[in-house]
Amino acid sequence: MKRYVHTISVAIFTFNVILYLLFLNGVHFVPDEAVFPFLIIGSIIGIILPWFGGKGTIRKIGIIGNIIVLLLTFIGPLLYGVLFWNEP
């Protein structure tokens, strides 16, 4: 099972990137309120899963890729809203 954990993490990362790119290009399969929880929860799962597998390049790709998706979907907008949004 340790062998396939990395592959699952990279698959989650790929799914998140495709979903994010479709969302940015205006293709909405579901409402916006449903897309972001999928991206956030998928990224968190994709970050946690590789820690239970062995070491390797695919592990690093899964962890770094899911961290980038998490930064773009959750932490970036949160910081922007707190630091730069000064009007109601």
Rosetta blueprint (number, residue, H / E / L):
1 M L
2 K H
3 R H
4 Y H
5 V H
6 H H
7 T H
8 I H
9 S H
10 V H
11 A H
12 I H
13 F H
14 T H
15 F H
16 N H
17 V H
18 I H
19 L H
20 Y H
21 L H
22 L H
23 F H
24 L H
25 N L
26 G L
27 V L
28 H L
29 F L
30 V L
31 P L
32 D H
33 E H
34 A H
35 V H
36 F H
37 P H
38 F H
39 L H
40 I H
41 I H
42 G H
43 S H
44 I H
45 I H
46 G H
47 I H
48 I H
49 L H
50 P H
51 W H
52 F H
53 G L
54 G L
55 K L
56 G L
57 T H
58 I H
59 R H
60 K H
61 I H
62 G H
63 I H
64 I H
65 G H
66 N H
67 I H
68 I H
69 V H
70 L H
71 L H
72 L H
73 T H
74 F H
75 I H
76 G H
77 P H
78 L H
79 L H
80 Y H
81 G H
82 V H
83 L H
84 F L
85 W L
86 N L
87 E L
88 P L
